[in-house]
Amino acid sequence: MLRIASEGLGAHQVWLDAIGNNISNVNTYKPTSENAFQVQYPIFQADSTGGVRVTGIAEGDPNGRMVSMPDNPLADANGYVRAPDEDLSAQMGDLIMAQRGFQASVSVTKTAQDVYQAAIAIGQK
């Protein structure tokens, strides 16, 4: 039980880190000659023992979105810059799910510790 909860904690931490990176780069603009910031999406896989592991990180579209910002110093001759192809509301939804999953794994860990401590106390009597 602790191993599965630990794997869940690790997986949710990777997800939270990716979301934090994505949100912090939502307003990262690049010249049109460069790739846009690529949103990160962790790839999870269930293992045969009921746990989960991160098998990789998928990245979003390097072309991003073309945004008209003629006052931006990075803008091309037509006034465009590249922005990440990122939906902030979807990232916030993912953030809530990742936080809840992390909290659930913490709760399982705490419950398992309490059960193990109770078993040890019974064994000591």
Buried (B, 14 or more C-beta within 10 A) or exposed (E): EEEBBBBBBBBBBBBBBBBBEBBEBBEBBBEBEEEBBBBBBBEBEEEEEEBBEBEEEEEBEBEBEBBEBEEBEBBBEEEBBBBBBBEEEEBEEBBEEBBEBBEBBBEBBEEBEEEEEEEEEEEEE
